[in-house]
Amino acid sequence: MTVSWGPRYLHSSGQLHKGGPAKGVFLVLGDEPKAKLPVPGKPFTFAELCRAQARGDAAAMLAAGRRVLRLDLGASAAEGLRALANALADTTAAAR
């Protein structure tokens, strides 16, 4: 299992995920940052850049035949993760 945050992972484990053996199942989590810092000289923010890179990375993995699920956690990553954990727990309990 690898865990990392983007976009830095694009240059390390991301290369393995997109170009290595097709054995993984990938979960790409995103959130909505509170700060909307502009990229100097560009018509977009760092948040928009990170979201675009995450979408592009998920698309590249899908194009390479990888199994990918991309989830947006919303404005509160903590609340989104709690909701995800609860949904997984409910699914696991129902499967028993």
C-alpha positions as CSV (number, residue, x, y, z in Angstrom):
1,M,0.0,0.0,0.0
2,T,1.2,3.5,-0.8
3,V,-0.2,6.7,0.5
4,S,0.9,10.1,-0.6
5,W,-0.5,13.6,-1.3
6,G,-0.5,15.3,-4.7
7,P,0.7,16.7,-6.8
8,R,4.1,15.6,-5.5
9,Y,3.2,11.9,-5.8
10,L,3.0,12.3,-9.6
11,H,6.8,12.1,-9.7
12,S,7.3,9.1,-7.4
13,S,4.8,6.4,-6.7
14,G,2.5,7.8,-9.3
15,Q,4.9,6.7,-12.0
16,L,4.7,3.1,-10.7
17,H,0.9,3.3,-10.6
18,K,0.6,4.5,-14.2
19,G,3.4,2.5,-15.7
20,G,4.0,-0.5,-13.4
21,P,2.1,-3.8,-13.2
22,A,-1.7,-3.4,-13.3
23,K,-2.3,-5.0,-9.9
24,G,-3.5,-2.1,-7.8
25,V,-6.8,-0.6,-6.8
26,F,-6.5,3.2,-6.5
27,L,-8.5,5.6,-4.4
28,V,-7.9,9.3,-5.2
29,L,-9.4,11.6,-2.6
30,G,-9.8,15.3,-3.1
31,D,-11.1,18.1,-1.0
32,E,-12.0,21.8,-1.4
33,P,-9.2,23.9,0.2
34,K,-10.3,26.9,2.2
35,A,-7.6,29.2,0.8
36,K,-7.9,30.2,-2.8
37,L,-4.4,31.3,-3.5
38,P,-3.7,32.5,-7.0
39,V,-0.9,31.1,-9.1
40,P,1.2,34.2,-9.9
41,G,0.7,35.2,-13.5
42,K,-1.9,32.5,-14.2
43,P,-5.7,32.7,-14.4
44,F,-6.2,29.9,-11.8
45,T,-5.6,29.1,-8.2
46,F,-3.3,26.5,-6.6
47,A,-6.5,24.6,-5.5
48,E,-7.7,24.5,-9.2
49,L,-4.2,23.3,-10.3
50,C,-4.1,20.5,-7.7
51,R,-7.7,19.4,-8.6
52,A,-6.8,19.3,-12.3
53,Q,-3.7,17.3,-11.6
54,A,-5.6,14.8,-9.5
55,R,-8.3,14.5,-12.3
56,G,-5.5,14.0,-14.9
57,D,-3.7,11.4,-12.8
58,A,-6.9,9.4,-12.3
59,A,-7.6,9.7,-16.0
60,A,-4.1,8.5,-16.9
61,M,-4.5,5.5,-14.6
62,L,-7.9,4.6,-16.1
63,A,-6.4,4.9,-19.6
64,A,-3.7,2.5,-18.5
65,G,-6.3,0.0,-17.4
66,R,-6.0,0.6,-13.6
67,R,-9.0,0.3,-11.3
68,V,-9.5,3.8,-9.9
69,L,-12.2,5.5,-7.7
70,R,-12.0,9.3,-7.3
71,L,-13.9,10.8,-4.5
72,D,-14.4,14.5,-3.6
73,L,-14.5,14.9,0.2
74,G,-16.1,18.4,0.0
75,A,-15.2,21.4,2.0
76,S,-14.3,19.5,5.1
77,A,-11.9,16.7,4.5
78,A,-12.4,15.4,8.1
79,E,-16.2,15.2,7.7
80,G,-15.8,13.6,4.2
81,L,-13.4,11.0,5.6
82,R,-15.8,10.2,8.5
83,A,-18.7,9.8,6.0
84,L,-16.5,7.5,3.9
85,A,-15.4,5.4,6.9
86,N,-19.1,5.1,8.1
87,A,-20.2,4.0,4.6
88,L,-17.4,1.4,4.5
89,A,-18.4,0.2,7.9
90,D,-22.1,-0.1,6.9
91,T,-21.1,-2.0,3.7
92,T,-18.9,-4.3,5.7
93,A,-21.6,-5.0,8.3
94,A,-24.2,-5.6,5.6
95,A,-21.9,-8.1,3.9
96,R,-21.6,-10.3,7.0
